[in-house]
Amino acid sequence: MKKLKVVVILSLFFIVIFSLSCNIQTQVEEVDGEKLVREVWEAMKSTDMEYIENILASGFQSIHHDGARNREEEIELIKGLDMGEYTLDNFKVTKNENTINVTYFVHVTETIEGNTITKRSARLSVFSKTPEGWKWFSHANLVPLK
C-alpha cells in the first residue's frame, strides 16, 4: 500500500511538472519580423512619434544616401517625412536568439528635406530583444544607382 501511495504521489508530481513546463513553453514570445517592419512603416506614415521614440533603441543608427544618422537625427528625419502611399514586399527574415534581421523592398513616394522621391529600393532593419521589448537598432536605406 505504501508503494502505491509513493507511485501515485510521484506520478502526480511529474504530471504537475510536465504541465508547468508545457505552459511555460507556450508563453515564449514568437515575434514576426515582417510585422515589426510594417508597424514601423505605419508609424512613420502617420507620424506616430510616441511609437517611433519607444521602438528606437538608444544606440540606433541608420544609413541613408546622404550619410549616417543616430537616434535623435533619425527622429528628426521621421518627424519631417511627408510620405505618400507605399508598398512593402519581398521580405526575408532571419532570427538569431535576440536579434531579428529583416530585408525587404519598398516602393514609396516621400519628401525628405524638400526633395520628393519616388523609388523602389531595398531596406534592412535590425531589431533586438531588450528587457523593455523589441527595439529597432539599425536601418539601411539602399537607394539604387541611377
PASE-9880 format. One record per residue (C-alpha): y, z, x; residue number from 1; residue in three letters. Coordinates in nm, 2 decimals. Example, Ala and Ser with C-alpha at 12.3 -4.5 7.8 and 13.67 -1.06 7.14 Angstrom:
// PASE-9880
SITE, y, z, x, num, residuo
SITE, -0.45, 0.78, 1.23, 1, ALA
SITE, -0.11, 0.71, 1.37, 2, SER
//
This chain:
// PASE-9880
SITE, y, z, x, num, residuo
SITE, 0.00, 0.00, 0.00, 1, MET
SITE, 0.24, 0.08, 0.29, 2, LYS
SITE, 0.17, -0.26, 0.44, 3, LYS
SITE, 0.25, -0.43, 0.12, 4, LEU
SITE, 0.59, -0.25, 0.09, 5, LYS
SITE, 0.67, -0.34, 0.45, 6, VAL
SITE, 0.58, -0.71, 0.39, 7, VAL
SITE, 0.79, -0.71, 0.07, 8, VAL
SITE, 1.09, -0.55, 0.24, 9, ILE
SITE, 1.07, -0.78, 0.54, 10, LEU
SITE, 1.04, -1.08, 0.31, 11, SER
SITE, 1.35, -0.98, 0.11, 12, LEU
SITE, 1.53, -0.92, 0.43, 13, PHE
SITE, 1.46, -1.27, 0.56, 14, PHE
SITE, 1.54, -1.42, 0.22, 15, ILE
SITE, 1.88, -1.25, 0.23, 16, VAL
SITE, 1.95, -1.36, 0.59, 17, ILE
SITE, 1.84, -1.72, 0.51, 18, PHE
SITE, 2.07, -1.73, 0.21, 19, SER
SITE, 2.37, -1.59, 0.40, 20, LEU
SITE, 2.32, -1.84, 0.68, 21, SER
SITE, 2.30, -2.13, 0.43, 22, CYS
SITE, 2.61, -2.01, 0.26, 23, ASN
SITE, 2.80, -1.99, 0.60, 24, ILE
SITE, 2.68, -2.35, 0.69, 25, GLN
SITE, 2.81, -2.49, 0.36, 26, THR
SITE, 3.15, -2.33, 0.43, 27, GLN
SITE, 3.20, -2.53, 0.75, 28, VAL
SITE, 3.51, -2.74, 0.71, 29, GLU
SITE, 3.44, -3.11, 0.70, 30, GLU
SITE, 3.76, -3.30, 0.80, 31, VAL
SITE, 3.83, -3.66, 0.73, 32, ASP
SITE, 4.05, -3.81, 1.00, 33, GLY
SITE, 4.14, -4.11, 0.77, 34, GLU
SITE, 4.26, -3.86, 0.51, 35, LYS
SITE, 4.48, -3.68, 0.76, 36, LEU
SITE, 4.64, -4.00, 0.87, 37, VAL
SITE, 4.70, -4.11, 0.51, 38, ARG
SITE, 4.86, -3.77, 0.43, 39, GLU
SITE, 5.09, -3.80, 0.73, 40, VAL
SITE, 5.20, -4.15, 0.63, 41, TRP
SITE, 5.27, -4.04, 0.27, 42, GLU
SITE, 5.48, -3.75, 0.40, 43, ALA
SITE, 5.67, -3.99, 0.63, 44, MET
SITE, 5.73, -4.23, 0.34, 45, LYS
SITE, 5.85, -3.96, 0.11, 46, SER
SITE, 6.03, -3.78, 0.39, 47, THR
SITE, 5.84, -3.46, 0.32, 48, ASP
SITE, 5.98, -3.28, 0.62, 49, MET
SITE, 5.81, -2.95, 0.53, 50, GLU
SITE, 5.47, -3.12, 0.56, 51, TYR
SITE, 5.57, -3.30, 0.88, 52, ILE
SITE, 5.71, -2.99, 1.05, 53, GLU
SITE, 5.40, -2.80, 0.95, 54, ASN
SITE, 5.14, -3.05, 1.08, 55, ILE
SITE, 5.32, -3.14, 1.41, 56, LEU
SITE, 5.18, -2.93, 1.70, 57, ALA
SITE, 5.42, -2.75, 1.93, 58, SER
SITE, 5.31, -2.98, 2.22, 59, GLY
SITE, 5.32, -3.30, 2.01, 60, PHE
SITE, 5.40, -3.62, 2.20, 61, GLN
SITE, 5.43, -3.98, 2.08, 62, SER
SITE, 5.49, -4.32, 2.25, 63, ILE
SITE, 5.68, -4.60, 2.08, 64, HIS
SITE, 5.82, -4.93, 2.21, 65, HIS
SITE, 6.13, -4.75, 2.33, 66, ASP
SITE, 5.96, -4.46, 2.51, 67, GLY
SITE, 5.80, -4.12, 2.46, 68, ALA
SITE, 5.91, -3.85, 2.22, 69, ARG
SITE, 5.84, -3.48, 2.19, 70, ASN
SITE, 5.80, -3.29, 1.87, 71, ARG
SITE, 6.17, -3.24, 1.80, 72, GLU
SITE, 6.25, -3.61, 1.88, 73, GLU
SITE, 5.97, -3.72, 1.65, 74, GLU
SITE, 6.10, -3.51, 1.37, 75, ILE
SITE, 6.44, -3.67, 1.41, 76, GLU
SITE, 6.29, -4.01, 1.41, 77, LEU
SITE, 6.09, -3.94, 1.09, 78, ILE
SITE, 6.40, -3.80, 0.92, 79, LYS
SITE, 6.58, -4.13, 0.98, 80, GLY
SITE, 6.29, -4.36, 0.87, 81, LEU
SITE, 6.36, -4.59, 0.59, 82, ASP
SITE, 6.00, -4.70, 0.52, 83, MET
SITE, 5.90, -4.97, 0.27, 84, GLY
SITE, 5.55, -5.02, 0.13, 85, GLU
SITE, 5.27, -5.00, 0.38, 86, TYR
SITE, 4.90, -5.06, 0.41, 87, THR
SITE, 4.66, -4.88, 0.64, 88, LEU
SITE, 4.32, -5.03, 0.73, 89, ASP
SITE, 4.05, -5.08, 0.99, 90, ASN
SITE, 4.01, -4.71, 1.06, 91, PHE
SITE, 3.79, -4.58, 1.34, 92, LYS
SITE, 3.74, -4.21, 1.36, 93, VAL
SITE, 3.57, -4.00, 1.63, 94, THR
SITE, 3.54, -3.63, 1.63, 95, LYS
SITE, 3.46, -3.41, 1.93, 96, ASN
SITE, 3.44, -3.04, 1.84, 97, GLU
SITE, 3.80, -2.95, 1.76, 98, ASN
SITE, 3.96, -3.29, 1.82, 99, THR
SITE, 3.98, -3.60, 1.59, 100, ILE
SITE, 4.09, -3.94, 1.72, 101, ASN
SITE, 4.19, -4.19, 1.46, 102, VAL
SITE, 4.27, -4.56, 1.54, 103, THR
SITE, 4.39, -4.79, 1.27, 104, TYR
SITE, 4.62, -5.07, 1.18, 105, PHE
SITE, 4.93, -5.05, 0.97, 106, VAL
SITE, 5.14, -5.32, 0.81, 107, HIS
SITE, 5.48, -5.19, 0.72, 108, VAL
SITE, 5.84, -5.27, 0.68, 109, THR
SITE, 6.05, -5.00, 0.83, 110, GLU
SITE, 6.40, -4.94, 0.95, 111, THR
SITE, 6.43, -4.74, 1.27, 112, ILE
SITE, 6.77, -4.67, 1.42, 113, GLU
SITE, 6.92, -4.96, 1.22, 114, GLY
SITE, 6.66, -5.22, 1.31, 115, ASN
SITE, 6.44, -5.35, 1.03, 116, THR
SITE, 6.09, -5.45, 1.15, 117, ILE
SITE, 5.80, -5.59, 0.95, 118, THR
SITE, 5.48, -5.58, 1.15, 119, LYS
SITE, 5.11, -5.52, 1.16, 120, ARG
SITE, 5.03, -5.30, 1.46, 121, SER
SITE, 4.77, -5.07, 1.60, 122, ALA
SITE, 4.81, -4.70, 1.60, 123, ARG
SITE, 4.64, -4.40, 1.75, 124, LEU
SITE, 4.67, -4.04, 1.61, 125, SER
SITE, 4.51, -3.74, 1.76, 126, VAL
SITE, 4.46, -3.41, 1.56, 127, PHE
SITE, 4.33, -3.08, 1.69, 128, SER
SITE, 4.20, -2.78, 1.51, 129, LYS
SITE, 4.41, -2.47, 1.57, 130, THR
SITE, 4.40, -2.12, 1.41, 131, PRO
SITE, 4.67, -2.25, 1.17, 132, GLU
SITE, 4.47, -2.55, 1.07, 133, GLY
SITE, 4.46, -2.92, 1.18, 134, TRP
SITE, 4.77, -3.02, 1.38, 135, LYS
SITE, 4.89, -3.36, 1.48, 136, TRP
SITE, 4.91, -3.36, 1.86, 137, PHE
SITE, 4.98, -3.71, 1.96, 138, SER
SITE, 5.06, -4.06, 1.83, 139, HIS
SITE, 5.07, -4.40, 1.98, 140, ALA
SITE, 5.26, -4.68, 1.81, 141, ASN
SITE, 5.13, -5.00, 1.97, 142, LEU
SITE, 5.37, -5.29, 1.89, 143, VAL
SITE, 5.21, -5.63, 1.95, 144, PRO
SITE, 5.35, -5.86, 2.21, 145, LEU
SITE, 5.56, -6.14, 2.08, 146, LYS
//
